[in-house]
Amino acid sequence: MSDAGRRYAFVIEAADAPDALVRVLTLFAVQPLLLAGVTMVRGDVGCAIRIEADGLDAGRAETLLRRLDGLPVVRSVGLGWRGPLRAVA
């Protein structure tokens, strides 16, 4: 499958800081991509953030992963992908 059809999902555990979501999203704002979805759930010990993005190739996704991992507010980050959604008849 080519990268053009992939949707990358970044799953991030971050500190419960007032600017955690903004810091994470700033890295995506300067990329030529389309955000397909962003969710954040606050818990007792931090935030769980999930960002789905279209328009990335594997190299750019890995670069974003490393940059996210380098943010002081980020505790851990994971990356996955899936192909395009298809209608089921």
Secondary structure as UniProt FT lines:
FT   HELIX           3..5
FT   STRAND          7..14
FT   TURN            18..19
FT   HELIX           20..29
FT   STRAND          34..42
FT   STRAND          47..54
FT   HELIX           58..69
FT   TURN            72..73
FT   STRAND          74..82
//
